[in-house]
Amino acid sequence: MAQVIWQHMVGDLATVISAGSEPAGYVHPLAIQALQEIDLPTSGLKSKSVSQFLDQRIDLVVTVCDHAQQSCPTLPYAQTTLHWPFDDPAEATGTDEEKMVFFRRVRDEIKSRITSHIASQLENPASGNV
């Protein structure tokens, strides 16, 4: 969800990529639903491994759960790394509607955090990590 939200917010100013330390092989259907509910595009999304990006220059890496922070390999060419711990919505239990409540909450927390980060970068453009 973070990739789609962030890319929507920055448009063509940056390329946003999402990858996991242990990719599931698919994008969770409830994550897709949560994004579609706020009119964000979901076509073409796929699960990727962070190992694909080990040799690439990356301006900003954001880990979004404690497990990812602990298990994610170090990206040697990353300029800045931040850790924003969110609950993992894929671990939600209950009915699909109960799970959707969880996905929506995490989606909204992610959107709020990205919005705050972008605003802080616009106030201090010297850091360069939009």
N, CA, C and O atoms as CSV, one atom per row, in Angstrom:
chain,resi,resn,atom,element,x,y,z
A,1,MET,N,N,0.823,-1.187,0.000
A,1,MET,CA,C,0.000,0.000,0.000
A,1,MET,C,C,0.866,1.249,0.000
A,1,MET,O,O,0.527,2.247,-0.636
A,2,ALA,N,N,1.981,1.193,0.711
A,2,ALA,CA,C,2.847,2.367,0.808
A,2,ALA,C,C,3.357,2.791,-0.559
A,2,ALA,O,O,3.405,3.986,-0.853
A,3,GLN,N,N,3.736,1.846,-1.392
A,3,GLN,CA,C,4.242,2.184,-2.719
A,3,GLN,C,C,3.215,2.971,-3.514
A,3,GLN,O,O,3.538,4.010,-4.089
A,4,VAL,N,N,2.004,2.496,-3.550
A,4,VAL,CA,C,0.965,3.132,-4.363
A,4,VAL,C,C,0.623,4.512,-3.806
A,4,VAL,O,O,0.486,5.475,-4.561
A,5,ILE,N,N,0.488,4.606,-2.495
A,5,ILE,CA,C,0.155,5.890,-1.874
A,5,ILE,C,C,1.265,6.903,-2.131
A,5,ILE,O,O,0.999,8.034,-2.538
A,6,TRP,N,N,2.515,6.493,-1.892
A,6,TRP,CA,C,3.651,7.400,-2.050
A,6,TRP,C,C,3.776,7.843,-3.509
A,6,TRP,O,O,3.948,9.030,-3.783
A,7,GLN,N,N,3.689,6.893,-4.443
A,7,GLN,CA,C,3.816,7.241,-5.853
A,7,GLN,C,C,2.725,8.215,-6.268
A,7,GLN,O,O,2.977,9.152,-7.025
A,8,HIS,N,N,1.521,7.996,-5.775
A,8,HIS,CA,C,0.418,8.910,-6.086
A,8,HIS,C,C,0.727,10.316,-5.583
A,8,HIS,O,O,0.439,11.298,-6.267
A,9,MET,N,N,1.306,10.415,-4.403
A,9,MET,CA,C,1.586,11.726,-3.815
A,9,MET,C,C,2.716,12.468,-4.527
A,9,MET,O,O,2.659,13.691,-4.659
A,10,VAL,N,N,3.732,11.754,-4.982
A,10,VAL,CA,C,4.885,12.430,-5.597
A,10,VAL,C,C,4.805,12.483,-7.119
A,10,VAL,O,O,5.561,13.221,-7.751
A,11,GLY,N,N,3.911,11.721,-7.705
A,11,GLY,CA,C,3.772,11.743,-9.157
A,11,GLY,C,C,5.066,11.399,-9.848
A,11,GLY,O,O,5.710,10.401,-9.523
A,12,ASP,N,N,5.450,12.227,-10.805
A,12,ASP,CA,C,6.652,11.982,-11.601
A,12,ASP,C,C,7.938,12.468,-10.939
A,12,ASP,O,O,9.009,12.351,-11.534
A,13,LEU,N,N,7.859,13.007,-9.730
A,13,LEU,CA,C,9.053,13.525,-9.061
A,13,LEU,C,C,9.994,12.417,-8.596
A,13,LEU,O,O,11.183,12.656,-8.388
A,14,ALA,N,N,9.465,11.214,-8.435
A,14,ALA,CA,C,10.284,10.100,-7.941
A,14,ALA,C,C,9.692,8.788,-8.420
A,14,ALA,O,O,8.522,8.711,-8.795
A,15,THR,N,N,10.526,7.757,-8.398
A,15,THR,CA,C,10.064,6.401,-8.666
A,15,THR,C,C,10.031,5.680,-7.329
A,15,THR,O,O,11.032,5.625,-6.614
A,16,VAL,N,N,8.882,5.133,-7.003
A,16,VAL,CA,C,8.694,4.452,-5.725
A,16,VAL,C,C,8.587,2.959,-5.991
A,16,VAL,O,O,7.828,2.524,-6.857
A,17,ILE,N,N,9.351,2.182,-5.241
A,17,ILE,CA,C,9.378,0.730,-5.399
A,17,ILE,C,C,9.114,0.092,-4.048
A,17,ILE,O,O,9.607,0.561,-3.022
A,18,SER,N,N,8.346,-0.962,-4.052
A,18,SER,CA,C,8.084,-1.717,-2.834
A,18,SER,C,C,8.683,-3.108,-2.998
A,18,SER,O,O,8.574,-3.724,-4.058
A,19,ALA,N,N,9.313,-3.589,-1.939
A,19,ALA,CA,C,9.875,-4.938,-1.968
A,19,ALA,C,C,9.918,-5.479,-0.550
A,19,ALA,O,O,9.993,-4.716,0.413
A,20,GLY,N,N,9.872,-6.772,-0.427
A,20,GLY,CA,C,9.871,-7.384,0.889
A,20,GLY,C,C,11.038,-8.330,1.093
A,20,GLY,O,O,11.642,-8.824,0.141
A,21,SER,N,N,11.336,-8.566,2.359
A,21,SER,CA,C,12.402,-9.506,2.688
A,21,SER,C,C,11.945,-10.944,2.453
A,21,SER,O,O,12.755,-11.825,2.163
A,22,GLU,N,N,10.640,-11.168,2.581
A,22,GLU,CA,C,10.051,-12.481,2.326
A,22,GLU,C,C,8.758,-12.279,1.534
A,22,GLU,O,O,7.670,-12.435,2.089
A,23,PRO,N,N,8.859,-11.933,0.241
A,23,PRO,CA,C,7.654,-11.626,-0.528
A,23,PRO,C,C,6.700,-12.806,-0.611
A,23,PRO,O,O,7.111,-13.959,-0.736
A,24,ALA,N,N,5.409,-12.483,-0.536
A,24,ALA,CA,C,4.376,-13.515,-0.536
A,24,ALA,C,C,4.130,-14.112,-1.918
A,24,ALA,O,O,3.569,-15.202,-2.034
A,25,GLY,N,N,4.543,-13.412,-2.948
A,25,GLY,CA,C,4.288,-13.904,-4.299
A,25,GLY,C,C,3.013,-13.330,-4.893
A,25,GLY,O,O,2.689,-13.598,-6.050
A,26,TYR,N,N,2.292,-12.545,-4.112
A,26,TYR,CA,C,1.065,-11.899,-4.591
A,26,TYR,C,C,0.814,-10.667,-3.735
A,26,TYR,O,O,1.347,-10.543,-2.632
A,27,VAL,N,N,-0.004,-9.756,-4.255
A,27,VAL,CA,C,-0.424,-8.600,-3.466
A,27,VAL,C,C,-1.742,-8.979,-2.806
A,27,VAL,O,O,-2.671,-9.436,-3.472
A,28,HIS,N,N,-1.816,-8.789,-1.505
A,28,HIS,CA,C,-3.002,-9.199,-0.752
A,28,HIS,C,C,-4.254,-8.547,-1.339
A,28,HIS,O,O,-4.280,-7.332,-1.537
A,29,PRO,N,N,-5.281,-9.332,-1.616
A,29,PRO,CA,C,-6.512,-8.780,-2.200
A,29,PRO,C,C,-7.154,-7.680,-1.348
A,29,PRO,O,O,-7.769,-6.764,-1.895
A,30,LEU,N,N,-7.023,-7.753,-0.033
A,30,LEU,CA,C,-7.614,-6.712,0.802
A,30,LEU,C,C,-6.795,-5.424,0.748
A,30,LEU,O,O,-7.339,-4.340,0.952
A,31,ALA,N,N,-5.493,-5.531,0.475
A,31,ALA,CA,C,-4.681,-4.330,0.256
A,31,ALA,C,C,-5.131,-3.652,-1.034
A,31,ALA,O,O,-5.247,-2.428,-1.091
A,32,ILE,N,N,-5.381,-4.441,-2.055
A,32,ILE,CA,C,-5.872,-3.896,-3.320
A,32,ILE,C,C,-7.217,-3.214,-3.097
A,32,ILE,O,O,-7.445,-2.108,-3.589
A,33,GLN,N,N,-8.091,-3.859,-2.370
A,33,GLN,CA,C,-9.410,-3.273,-2.086
A,33,GLN,C,C,-9.268,-1.968,-1.305
A,33,GLN,O,O,-9.962,-0.994,-1.599
A,34,ALA,N,N,-8.383,-1.939,-0.319
A,34,ALA,CA,C,-8.192,-0.735,0.493
A,34,ALA,C,C,-7.693,0.428,-0.370
A,34,ALA,O,O,-8.100,1.571,-0.163
A,35,LEU,N,N,-6.829,0.146,-1.321
A,35,LEU,CA,C,-6.330,1.190,-2.225
A,35,LEU,C,C,-7.417,1.652,-3.186
A,35,LEU,O,O,-7.560,2.848,-3.439
A,36,GLN,N,N,-8.179,0.712,-3.717
A,36,GLN,CA,C,-9.247,1.067,-4.647
A,36,GLN,C,C,-10.324,1.906,-3.969
A,36,GLN,O,O,-10.951,2.749,-4.611
A,37,GLU,N,N,-10.538,1.681,-2.685
A,37,GLU,CA,C,-11.536,2.462,-1.948
A,37,GLU,C,C,-11.205,3.952,-1.923
A,37,GLU,O,O,-12.103,4.784,-1.791
A,38,ILE,N,N,-9.936,4.292,-2.048
A,38,ILE,CA,C,-9.547,5.706,-2.073
A,38,ILE,C,C,-9.075,6.105,-3.478
A,38,ILE,O,O,-8.302,7.046,-3.657
A,39,ASP,N,N,-9.573,5.351,-4.464
A,39,ASP,CA,C,-9.364,5.655,-5.886
A,39,ASP,C,C,-7.908,5.683,-6.316
A,39,ASP,O,O,-7.513,6.526,-7.121
A,40,LEU,N,N,-7.114,4.773,-5.788
A,40,LEU,CA,C,-5.718,4.661,-6.213
A,40,LEU,C,C,-5.579,3.465,-7.151
A,40,LEU,O,O,-6.275,2.464,-6.987
A,41,PRO,N,N,-4.679,3.565,-8.137
A,41,PRO,CA,C,-4.533,2.498,-9.130
A,41,PRO,C,C,-3.864,1.258,-8.539
A,41,PRO,O,O,-2.963,1.355,-7.706
A,42,THR,N,N,-4.323,0.101,-8.985
A,42,THR,CA,C,-3.759,-1.150,-8.469
A,42,THR,C,C,-3.333,-2.113,-9.570
A,42,THR,O,O,-2.796,-3.180,-9.273
A,43,SER,N,N,-3.556,-1.768,-10.810
A,43,SER,CA,C,-3.176,-2.704,-11.878
A,43,SER,C,C,-1.656,-2.800,-11.973
A,43,SER,O,O,-0.946,-1.809,-11.807
A,44,GLY,N,N,-1.186,-3.979,-12.236
A,44,GLY,CA,C,0.244,-4.202,-12.416
A,44,GLY,C,C,1.036,-4.374,-11.128
A,44,GLY,O,O,2.252,-4.560,-11.182
A,45,LEU,N,N,0.386,-4.317,-9.977
A,45,LEU,CA,C,1.122,-4.501,-8.724
A,45,LEU,C,C,1.573,-5.946,-8.600
A,45,LEU,O,O,0.845,-6.873,-8.954
A,46,LYS,N,N,2.789,-6.124,-8.090
A,46,LYS,CA,C,3.269,-7.487,-7.864
A,46,LYS,C,C,4.211,-7.507,-6.667
A,46,LYS,O,O,4.784,-6.488,-6.283
A,47,SER,N,N,4.347,-8.663,-6.108
A,47,SER,CA,C,5.227,-8.888,-4.971
A,47,SER,C,C,6.659,-9.013,-5.477
A,47,SER,O,O,6.925,-9.743,-6.432
A,48,LYS,N,N,7.585,-8.295,-4.831
A,48,LYS,CA,C,8.996,-8.328,-5.254
A,48,LYS,C,C,9.899,-8.560,-4.046
A,48,LYS,O,O,9.530,-8.265,-2.909
A,49,SER,N,N,11.078,-9.088,-4.315
A,49,SER,CA,C,12.070,-9.307,-3.268
A,49,SER,C,C,13.051,-8.139,-3.221
A,49,SER,O,O,13.466,-7.620,-4.257
A,50,VAL,N,N,13.413,-7.737,-2.015
A,50,VAL,CA,C,14.380,-6.655,-1.847
A,50,VAL,C,C,15.735,-7.034,-2.443
A,50,VAL,O,O,16.522,-6.155,-2.794
A,51,SER,N,N,16.012,-8.316,-2.559
A,51,SER,CA,C,17.298,-8.752,-3.120
A,51,SER,C,C,17.485,-8.287,-4.564
A,51,SER,O,O,18.617,-8.204,-5.040
A,52,GLN,N,N,16.396,-7.983,-5.263
A,52,GLN,CA,C,16.466,-7.472,-6.630
A,52,GLN,C,C,17.135,-6.100,-6.693
A,52,GLN,O,O,17.599,-5.679,-7.753
A,53,PHE,N,N,17.182,-5.406,-5.559
A,53,PHE,CA,C,17.603,-4.012,-5.555
A,53,PHE,C,C,18.915,-3.771,-4.810
A,53,PHE,O,O,19.280,-2.624,-4.554
A,54,LEU,N,N,19.621,-4.837,-4.464
A,54,LEU,CA,C,20.843,-4.706,-3.667
A,54,LEU,C,C,21.934,-3.908,-4.365
A,54,LEU,O,O,22.743,-3.266,-3.694
A,55,ASP,N,N,21.976,-3.930,-5.690
A,55,ASP,CA,C,23.055,-3.242,-6.400
A,55,ASP,C,C,22.615,-1.894,-6.985
A,55,ASP,O,O,23.334,-1.306,-7.793
A,56,GLN,N,N,21.444,-1.407,-6.583
A,56,GLN,CA,C,20.944,-0.156,-7.127
A,56,GLN,C,C,21.114,1.005,-6.145
A,56,GLN,O,O,21.045,0.825,-4.929
A,57,ARG,N,N,21.335,2.187,-6.695
A,57,ARG,CA,C,21.395,3.400,-5.881
A,57,ARG,C,C,19.960,3.771,-5.512
A,57,ARG,O,O,19.094,3.904,-6.376
A,58,ILE,N,N,19.734,3.932,-4.226
A,58,ILE,CA,C,18.397,4.246,-3.731
A,58,ILE,C,C,18.514,5.445,-2.802
A,58,ILE,O,O,19.341,5.461,-1.890
A,59,ASP,N,N,17.680,6.443,-3.044
A,59,ASP,CA,C,17.731,7.643,-2.219
A,59,ASP,C,C,17.182,7.406,-0.823
A,59,ASP,O,O,17.738,7.903,0.157
A,60,LEU,N,N,16.100,6.653,-0.726
A,60,LEU,CA,C,15.426,6.478,0.561
A,60,LEU,C,C,14.852,5.074,0.673
A,60,LEU,O,O,14.141,4.611,-0.219
A,61,VAL,N,N,15.164,4.403,1.772
A,61,VAL,CA,C,14.571,3.110,2.096
A,61,VAL,C,C,13.749,3.310,3.359
A,61,VAL,O,O,14.222,3.886,4.339
A,62,VAL,N,N,12.511,2.826,3.322
A,62,VAL,CA,C,11.651,2.897,4.498
A,62,VAL,C,C,11.192,1.482,4.810
A,62,VAL,O,O,10.510,0.851,4.002
A,63,THR,N,N,11.567,0.987,5.980
A,63,THR,CA,C,11.034,-0.305,6.427
A,63,THR,C,C,9.745,-0.001,7.175
A,63,THR,O,O,9.664,0.977,7.918
A,64,VAL,N,N,8.732,-0.851,6.973
A,64,VAL,CA,C,7.414,-0.532,7.517
A,64,VAL,C,C,6.908,-1.505,8.578
A,64,VAL,O,O,5.776,-1.382,9.045
A,65,CYS,N,N,7.725,-2.451,8.952
A,65,CYS,CA,C,7.343,-3.306,10.075
A,65,CYS,C,C,8.624,-3.772,10.768
A,65,CYS,O,O,9.694,-3.809,10.160
A,66,ASP,N,N,8.500,-4.122,12.029
A,66,ASP,CA,C,9.686,-4.518,12.791
A,66,ASP,C,C,10.364,-5.742,12.191
A,66,ASP,O,O,11.592,-5.828,12.189
A,67,HIS,N,N,9.578,-6.690,11.681
A,67,HIS,CA,C,10.162,-7.882,11.072
A,67,HIS,C,C,11.032,-7.494,9.875
A,67,HIS,O,O,12.128,-8.025,9.696
A,68,ALA,N,N,10.532,-6.564,9.059
A,68,ALA,CA,C,11.302,-6.136,7.888
A,68,ALA,C,C,12.597,-5.462,8.304
A,68,ALA,O,O,13.635,-5.667,7.675
A,69,GLN,N,N,12.544,-4.663,9.358
A,69,GLN,CA,C,13.752,-3.973,9.807
A,69,GLN,C,C,14.810,-4.977,10.251
A,69,GLN,O,O,16.000,-4.783,10.003
A,70,GLN,N,N,14.374,-6.046,10.905
A,70,GLN,CA,C,15.304,-7.037,11.423
A,70,GLN,C,C,15.799,-8.003,10.352
A,70,GLN,O,O,16.939,-8.464,10.411
A,71,SER,N,N,14.946,-8.312,9.370
A,71,SER,CA,C,15.312,-9.339,8.403
A,71,SER,C,C,15.738,-8.780,7.052
A,71,SER,O,O,16.252,-9.523,6.215
A,72,CYS,N,N,15.537,-7.508,6.827
A,72,CYS,CA,C,15.858,-6.910,5.533
A,72,CYS,C,C,17.369,-6.809,5.376
A,72,CYS,O,O,18.058,-6.331,6.277
A,73,PRO,N,N,17.887,-7.258,4.233
A,73,PRO,CA,C,19.327,-7.098,4.020
A,73,PRO,C,C,19.671,-5.613,3.904
A,73,PRO,O,O,18.835,-4.805,3.497
A,74,THR,N,N,20.867,-5.272,4.252
A,74,THR,CA,C,21.312,-3.892,4.114
A,74,THR,C,C,21.443,-3.565,2.633
A,74,THR,O,O,22.040,-4.314,1.860
A,75,LEU,N,N,20.875,-2.437,2.264
A,75,LEU,CA,C,21.000,-1.982,0.880
A,75,LEU,C,C,22.207,-1.055,0.836
A,75,LEU,O,O,22.126,0.090,1.282
A,76,PRO,N,N,23.322,-1.539,0.305
A,76,PRO,CA,C,24.587,-0.805,0.414
A,76,PRO,C,C,24.606,0.556,-0.276
A,76,PRO,O,O,25.422,1.410,0.073
A,77,TYR,N,N,23.728,0.771,-1.240
A,77,TYR,CA,C,23.730,2.035,-1.974
A,77,TYR,C,C,22.574,2.942,-1.563
A,77,TYR,O,O,22.245,3.890,-2.276
A,78,ALA,N,N,21.958,2.656,-0.418
A,78,ALA,CA,C,20.866,3.499,0.077
A,78,ALA,C,C,21.442,4.737,0.756
A,78,ALA,O,O,22.311,4.646,1.624
A,79,GLN,N,N,20.941,5.883,0.342
A,79,GLN,CA,C,21.409,7.141,0.920
A,79,GLN,C,C,20.868,7.334,2.335
A,79,GLN,O,O,21.611,7.735,3.231
A,80,THR,N,N,19.585,7.054,2.544
A,80,THR,CA,C,18.933,7.251,3.836
A,80,THR,C,C,18.024,6.066,4.111
A,80,THR,O,O,17.357,5.572,3.202
A,81,THR,N,N,17.991,5.605,5.357
A,81,THR,CA,C,17.081,4.541,5.753
A,81,THR,C,C,16.272,5.014,6.954
A,81,THR,O,O,16.822,5.515,7.934
A,82,LEU,N,N,14.959,4.846,6.859
A,82,LEU,CA,C,14.047,5.184,7.951
A,82,LEU,C,C,13.274,3.936,8.348
A,82,LEU,O,O,13.083,3.030,7.537
A,83,HIS,N,N,12.834,3.894,9.591
A,83,HIS,CA,C,11.994,2.787,10.043
A,83,HIS,C,C,10.682,3.346,10.566
A,83,HIS,O,O,10.658,4.111,11.529
A,84,TRP,N,N,9.600,2.956,9.924
A,84,TRP,CA,C,8.257,3.362,10.321
A,84,TRP,C,C,7.468,2.093,10.639
A,84,TRP,O,O,6.909,1.482,9.727
A,85,PRO,N,N,7.409,1.690,11.878
A,85,PRO,CA,C,6.724,0.438,12.208
A,85,PRO,C,C,5.198,0.570,12.137
A,85,PRO,O,O,4.593,1.354,12.867
A,86,PHE,N,N,4.610,-0.194,11.264
A,86,PHE,CA,C,3.153,-0.305,11.163
A,86,PHE,C,C,2.781,-1.741,11.481
A,86,PHE,O,O,3.574,-2.658,11.272
A,87,ASP,N,N,1.571,-1.932,11.987
A,87,ASP,CA,C,1.066,-3.291,12.139
A,87,ASP,C,C,0.962,-3.916,10.748
A,87,ASP,O,O,0.669,-3.224,9.773
A,88,ASP,N,N,1.201,-5.212,10.661
A,88,ASP,CA,C,1.112,-5.906,9.377
A,88,ASP,C,C,-0.341,-6.314,9.142
A,88,ASP,O,O,-0.842,-7.210,9.821
A,89,PRO,N,N,-1.026,-5.675,8.195
A,89,PRO,CA,C,-2.436,-6.004,7.991
A,89,PRO,C,C,-2.654,-7.436,7.517
A,89,PRO,O,O,-3.739,-7.987,7.703
A,90,ALA,N,N,-1.652,-8.039,6.917
A,90,ALA,CA,C,-1.795,-9.427,6.470
A,90,ALA,C,C,-1.972,-10.381,7.650
A,90,ALA,O,O,-2.398,-11.522,7.470
A,91,GLU,N,N,-1.647,-9.918,8.846
A,91,GLU,CA,C,-1.814,-10.753,10.038
A,91,GLU,C,C,-3.173,-10.564,10.697
A,91,GLU,O,O,-3.437,-11.157,11.743
A,92,ALA,N,N,-4.045,-9.744,10.097
A,92,ALA,CA,C,-5.383,-9.519,10.648
A,92,ALA,C,C,-6.177,-10.820,10.655
A,92,ALA,O,O,-6.022,-11.661,9.769
A,93,THR,N,N,-7.017,-10.972,11.652
A,93,THR,CA,C,-7.860,-12.164,11.750
A,93,THR,C,C,-9.329,-11.749,11.790
A,93,THR,O,O,-9.659,-10.579,11.985
A,94,GLY,N,N,-10.184,-12.721,11.604
A,94,GLY,CA,C,-11.622,-12.472,11.641
A,94,GLY,C,C,-12.227,-12.596,10.265
A,94,GLY,O,O,-11.640,-13.181,9.355
A,95,THR,N,N,-13.418,-12.031,10.130
A,95,THR,CA,C,-14.103,-12.044,8.842
A,95,THR,C,C,-13.390,-11.083,7.894
A,95,THR,O,O,-12.556,-10.283,8.319
A,96,ASP,N,N,-13.724,-11.166,6.614
A,96,ASP,CA,C,-13.122,-10.236,5.660
A,96,ASP,C,C,-13.412,-8.787,6.034
A,96,ASP,O,O,-12.543,-7.928,5.886
A,97,GLU,N,N,-14.616,-8.502,6.516
A,97,GLU,CA,C,-14.940,-7.126,6.908
A,97,GLU,C,C,-14.115,-6.699,8.124
A,97,GLU,O,O,-13.670,-5.553,8.191
A,98,GLU,N,N,-13.907,-7.597,9.078
A,98,GLU,CA,C,-13.057,-7.269,10.232
A,98,GLU,C,C,-11.613,-7.040,9.790
A,98,GLU,O,O,-10.936,-6.147,10.298
A,99,LYS,N,N,-11.154,-7.842,8.853
A,99,LYS,CA,C,-9.807,-7.654,8.319
A,99,LYS,C,C,-9.699,-6.329,7.574
A,99,LYS,O,O,-8.677,-5.648,7.657
A,100,MET,N,N,-10.765,-5.959,6.839
A,100,MET,CA,C,-10.753,-4.694,6.093
A,100,MET,C,C,-10.631,-3.501,7.038
A,100,MET,O,O,-9.993,-2.507,6.691
A,101,VAL,N,N,-11.221,-3.580,8.205
A,101,VAL,CA,C,-11.074,-2.500,9.185
A,101,VAL,C,C,-9.591,-2.326,9.504
A,101,VAL,O,O,-9.105,-1.198,9.585
A,102,PHE,N,N,-8.886,-3.405,9.680
A,102,PHE,CA,C,-7.449,-3.395,9.962
A,102,PHE,C,C,-6.670,-2.808,8.777
A,102,PHE,O,O,-5.816,-1.941,8.959
A,103,PHE,N,N,-6.971,-3.288,7.566
A,103,PHE,CA,C,-6.293,-2.791,6.368
A,103,PHE,C,C,-6.522,-1.289,6.187
A,103,PHE,O,O,-5.593,-0.551,5.861
A,104,ARG,N,N,-7.756,-0.843,6.399
A,104,ARG,CA,C,-8.048,0.589,6.258
A,104,ARG,C,C,-7.274,1.420,7.277
A,104,ARG,O,O,-6.748,2.483,6.947
A,105,ARG,N,N,-7.208,0.938,8.500
A,105,ARG,CA,C,-6.472,1.679,9.539
A,105,ARG,C,C,-5.005,1.814,9.164
A,105,ARG,O,O,-4.434,2.901,9.242
A,106,VAL,N,N,-4.399,0.710,8.757
A,106,VAL,CA,C,-2.982,0.747,8.387
A,106,VAL,C,C,-2.782,1.613,7.141
A,106,VAL,O,O,-1.828,2.387,7.070
A,107,ARG,N,N,-3.674,1.486,6.166
A,107,ARG,CA,C,-3.593,2.330,4.968
A,107,ARG,C,C,-3.595,3.809,5.363
A,107,ARG,O,O,-2.778,4.588,4.872
A,108,ASP,N,N,-4.504,4.186,6.238
A,108,ASP,CA,C,-4.622,5.586,6.636
A,108,ASP,C,C,-3.418,6.041,7.457
A,108,ASP,O,O,-2.993,7.191,7.347
A,109,GLU,N,N,-2.868,5.153,8.276
A,109,GLU,CA,C,-1.648,5.484,9.032
A,109,GLU,C,C,-0.470,5.700,8.076
A,109,GLU,O,O,0.316,6.632,8.251
A,110,ILE,N,N,-0.355,4.840,7.074
A,110,ILE,CA,C,0.710,4.972,6.082
A,110,ILE,C,C,0.564,6.294,5.333
A,110,ILE,O,O,1.537,7.028,5.160
A,111,LYS,N,N,-0.648,6.591,4.895
A,111,LYS,CA,C,-0.898,7.830,4.150
A,111,LYS,C,C,-0.540,9.046,5.002
A,111,LYS,O,O,0.072,9.991,4.505
A,112,SER,N,N,-0.909,9.028,6.257
A,112,SER,CA,C,-0.605,10.147,7.154
A,112,SER,C,C,0.897,10.315,7.344
A,112,SER,O,O,1.410,11.434,7.324
A,113,ARG,N,N,1.591,9.211,7.525
A,113,ARG,CA,C,3.046,9.268,7.741
A,113,ARG,C,C,3.778,9.765,6.499
A,113,ARG,O,O,4.717,10.555,6.606
A,114,ILE,N,N,3.358,9.311,5.334
A,114,ILE,CA,C,3.979,9.767,4.088
A,114,ILE,C,C,3.702,11.251,3.889
A,114,ILE,O,O,4.598,12.005,3.507
A,115,THR,N,N,2.478,11.670,4.144
A,115,THR,CA,C,2.122,13.083,4.010
A,115,THR,C,C,2.999,13.944,4.906
A,115,THR,O,O,3.505,14.979,4.473
A,116,SER,N,N,3.181,13.524,6.149
A,116,SER,CA,C,4.026,14.271,7.086
A,116,SER,C,C,5.474,14.305,6.611
A,116,SER,O,O,6.133,15.342,6.691
A,117,HIS,N,N,5.967,13.181,6.120
A,117,HIS,CA,C,7.348,13.116,5.649
A,117,HIS,C,C,7.564,14.051,4.459
A,117,HIS,O,O,8.538,14.803,4.423
A,118,ILE,N,N,6.662,13.999,3.498
A,118,ILE,CA,C,6.795,14.860,2.322
A,118,ILE,C,C,6.738,16.327,2.733
A,118,ILE,O,O,7.523,17.136,2.240
A,119,ALA,N,N,5.827,16.674,3.621
A,119,ALA,CA,C,5.726,18.063,4.082
A,119,ALA,C,C,7.018,18.505,4.756
A,119,ALA,O,O,7.472,19.629,4.543
A,120,SER,N,N,7.614,17.637,5.564
A,120,SER,CA,C,8.857,18.003,6.245
A,120,SER,C,C,10.001,18.173,5.243
A,120,SER,O,O,10.879,19.013,5.442
A,121,GLN,N,N,9.994,17.380,4.170
A,121,GLN,CA,C,11.031,17.490,3.154
A,121,GLN,C,C,10.875,18.774,2.343
A,121,GLN,O,O,11.860,19.374,1.913
A,122,LEU,N,N,9.631,19.185,2.140
A,122,LEU,CA,C,9.396,20.425,1.412
A,122,LEU,C,C,9.822,21.633,2.250
A,122,LEU,O,O,10.229,22.661,1.710
A,123,GLU,N,N,9.722,21.494,3.580
A,123,GLU,CA,C,10.168,22.561,4.473
A,123,GLU,C,C,11.685,22.603,4.570
A,123,GLU,O,O,12.270,23.654,4.828
A,124,ASN,N,N,12.327,21.437,4.360
A,124,ASN,CA,C,13.782,21.334,4.462
A,124,ASN,C,C,14.303,20.596,3.228
A,124,ASN,O,O,14.718,19.442,3.335
A,125,PRO,N,N,14.288,21.235,2.069
A,125,PRO,CA,C,14.662,20.543,0.831
A,125,PRO,C,C,16.108,20.096,0.753
A,125,PRO,O,O,16.458,19.332,-0.146
A,126,ALA,N,N,16.958,20.543,1.660
A,126,ALA,CA,C,18.373,20.135,1.619
A,126,ALA,C,C,18.529,18.635,1.816
A,126,ALA,O,O,19.505,18.054,1.343
A,127,SER,N,N,17.591,17.998,2.502
A,127,SER,CA,C,17.714,16.556,2.742
A,127,SER,C,C,17.438,15.753,1.474
A,127,SER,O,O,17.996,14.668,1.311
A,128,GLY,N,N,16.602,16.249,0.580
A,128,GLY,CA,C,16.417,15.636,-0.725
A,128,GLY,C,C,15.698,14.309,-0.756
A,128,GLY,O,O,15.786,13.621,-1.773
A,129,ASN,N,N,14.993,13.899,0.281
A,129,ASN,CA,C,14.332,12.601,0.299
A,129,ASN,C,C,12.815,12.763,0.287
A,129,ASN,O,O,12.152,12.560,1.304
A,130,VAL,N,N,12.279,13.126,-0.862
A,130,VAL,CA,C,10.842,13.270,-0.991
A,130,VAL,C,C,10.247,11.894,-1.068
A,130,VAL,O,O,9.029,11.753,-1.182
